[in-house]
Amino acid sequence: MTVYKRNYRSYSGPVTPMRWRWLVITRHSLAEVFGSRVSVVLFVICMVPALLSAVVIYVANSETARLLLNMRGPAMTIIDNRFFFRLLELQGWLALFLTAWIGPAMVSPDLTNGALPLFLSRPISRAEYVAGKLLVLGMVLSAVTWAPLLLLFGIQAQLAQGWLWPNLYIVPGLIAGGLLWIAVLALLALAVSAWVRWRIVATGLIVALVFIPAGFGAVVSGVLRTPWGLVLNLPYMLTLVWSHLLRTPIGWRREPLPLSAAWIALIAVGALCLIMLNKRILARQVVRG
């Protein structure tokens, strides 16, 4: 044995419990996400509406601030469930474009470089590998969707006396609605990343899979004169669920579909993405010539 090889020693530090070792995937993937300047810039941009909304909430609850801004009379902005509904919609769209950028880099590099068999040869199962990647997207997207909205809810509850209890139902609505959209986006991004090797193509495909079926569904509804074509409209299905969770009327939108149809459509999208992931996340792959 050469001299320099005698420097190697076995690891004698603390060992992570077996049931938590899959979090290693999450830790390193999260570092890669924020190691990109573009990802950091997009993340900061996604936080701008929440920051501006905090200013709006403060001005709406402060007569002094309105006087300094030469805004006489009562506040023009009403902070209620509709306010948080519109803000959740805005943050949801921003989360889509953020996912379109960071999502393609989740699985594709591991498949392209042959790293997936190395992951699965460790005490990490296929389900744990997918869970580790999903957790990365879940943490990042939570930070730009329901988490800042809860902070805004707390600011409003602190500034407006007697506002908290009549509007407490908004809290579970924001959490459930945000997590639902995150689950759909994360599964869609991982499925596309597992099947499309090129990042730019995968980014465009994630956005296209949201908008193109929606347009096709609108054509079907117009030609057949039925609202059931809107089942292909993923944002519309999500809006139905959010409207129910936050108790906001649909109003100007077209004839709504049953709430159960929206849930079935969203669950079907998630199930299809899981099936696509199951076809690609393999410890080994046999290629027949």
Buried (B, 14 or more C-beta within 10 A) or exposed (E): EEEEEEEEEEEEEEEEEEEEBBBBBBEEBBEBBEEBEEBEEBBEEBBEBBEEBBEBBEBBBBEEBBEEEEBEEEBEEEBBBBBBBEBBBBBBBBBBBBBBBBBBBBBBBBBEEEEBEEBBEEEBEBEBBBBBBBBBBBBBBBBBBBBBBBEBBEBBBEBBEEBBEEBEEBBEBBBBBBBBBBBBBBBBBBBBBBBBEEBEEBBBBBEEBBEEBBEEBBEBBEEEEEBEBBBBBBBBBBBBBBBBBBBBEEEEEEEBBEEEBBBEBBEEBBEEBBEBBBEBBEEEEEEEE
